Amino acid sequence: MDTQRLILFFIFSFSLLLLWDAWEKDKRPKPAPAPAAQAQAIPGVPVPAKPLAAPAAPAAAAQATVPGSAAPAAATAGEAVQVRTDLLAAEIDALGATLRRLELLKHKDQKDPTKNLVLLGPEHAYSAQSGLTGEGMPNHRTVWRVLPGERTLAPGAEQLQVRFAADGPNGVVVEKIYTFRRDNYLIDVAFELKNAGAAPVAAYAYYQVVRDDRAPAGENAMMYVYTGPAYYTADKAFNKFAFSDVEKGKANPPKDALDGWIAMVQHYFVTAWLPPEKAPREYYARKLSDGLYAAGVIIATPPAAPGATTRVEVKLFAGPQEQQRLKQVAPGFDLVVDYGWLAIIAWPLFAVLEFFHRWSGNWGVAIILLTVLIKLLFFPLSAASYKSMAKMKLVTPRLTKLREMYGNDRAKMNQAMMELYKTEKINPLGGCFPILVQIPVFIALYWVLLAAIELRHAPFILWIKDLSAQDPFYVLPVLMTVTMVLQTRMNPVPPDPVQAKVMQFMPYVFSVFFFFFPAGLVLYWLVNNILSILQQWQIQRMFTRDKTAHARR
């Protein structure tokens, strides 16, 4: 009997607990549904994986009342606004208020130098999209109204604003504002939520760059240059992930960050979204249903109380990878000029190259001066290498005789060769080690010359009008081949006939690549080879003279 009462007591107590919890939930104020949940039914609109904290609304903006104004007539889908500044010619589509075309007025097309370069445009379905999540909130599929205003940056004006408007739910009006600035590739893209309803309003804003996975036209197939998404945070540093990784779900940009940026990178140019510092954000990358790829960021908008206005703003950089500009945009943004694992060497090399350019006014001359400086710095190592080669060249006839003497008995031949090296005090690897030490510097300089947009369409002399393009008459590659053949003949001939044949044809095989390389790279290697030949000739001449004088004593 006591057991039954105990069981009934537990059942009664548990029932009271459930009734109390239900009553509390019924009386408790109901929070507005999360924007992410509201947006789930909208295809193509990104939503955060988990709720993001909203930044505090600025005091002035939070108290601002919604101004009464007559709404302009709705734009038709496909209507576009043409915007022009001193650096940019932009086209913003009323469908989504999307920046769908961006022409860089100071940079020419790679294939047709008579035309300006189009960074964003239909060729790669390349565009900068943005919108708000939440049921009824305007996004990149909404047709926005174009508000009246200037479309061309006026002389003396420092900035130009282009505004769009769209209606949200329950009396909310959203304005999307593009702010262009003089002498700047940064574009501010802001949303203002004007709440004329009776309930608080909150949403998430998303900003994404969309394009296909093809490399830009005019890229050299002989040299790989990265095209694809990249991101940076203070914790994760700079990271790239290929389009194939996005498609396979292997791209995992941070979903919980307080700093950084996300971008689409290509040779010489970059398009990136740069949220404000310390604003919680989620980065994402995904393949879209139409075969395009999106890389973007989601941030929360400050809550808008009834009768108030809030604002969220993210900067868009769309322009050239000019290193001085990139350093001023955001922390780590200059890393989009990617020199790989040799960046620690490449950055100082570019700084010196830039110094020589300021002094000479010609990037080709700057390349020559930098090459000469590097040769001077490595002169002791090169001298040791060439001296070892000179010794090897003197004993080459004796090595050939040893090979003939011992025939196929490789053990005895190797033993005799080692005794000869010991007698003549020759280190057979002495010519290799100094060269190996210099290889990282040469590779870093290669990447500097390949990645620096400053060389793009930069003239050198006479027929070379663009150091980033191939020599149109192949003069530099031919001269490069001649120097490689001459250098090979100055080196000691291997005693093995097969190796000798390989070394004889090697310059011609490698020279094929130089016919496809940019003129700036070929110029660097040509100057380096000429200096190496002169240095090697001088050292061999001095060594032979000293050896002859010593033999006469």
Salt bridges, closest charged atoms under 4 A:
ASP21 OD2 - LYS25 NZ 3.54
GLU91 OE2 - ARG100 NE 2.52
ASP93 OD2 - ARG100 NH1 2.58
GLU103 OE1 - ARG101 NH1 3.19
GLU123 OE2 - HIS124 NE2 3.99
ASP167 OD2 - ARG145 NH1 3.33
GLU175 OE1 - ARG163 NH1 2.51
GLU175 OE2 - LYS194 NZ 2.96
ASP183 OD1 - ARG325 NH2 2.96
ASP188 OD2 - ARG181 NH1 2.40
ASP188 OD1 - LYS315 NZ 2.83
GLU192 OE2 - ARG311 NH1 2.82
ASP212 OD1 - HIS124 ND1 3.04
ASP212 OD1 - ARG211 NH1 3.77
ASP212 OD2 - ARG214 NH2 2.87
GLU219 OE1 - HIS267 ND1 3.32
GLU247 OE2 - LYS287 NZ 2.97
ASP256 OD2 - LYS50 NZ 3.78
GLU313 OE1 - ARG311 NH2 2.76
GLU322 OE2 - HIS107 NE2 3.32
GLU322 OE1 - ARG325 NE 2.72
ASP338 OD2 - LYS240 NZ 2.55
GLU424 OE2 - ARG398 NH1 2.87
GLU424 OE1 - LYS547 NZ 3.75
ASP466 OD2 - HIS457 NE2 3.66
ASP496 OD1 - ARG403 NH2 3.59
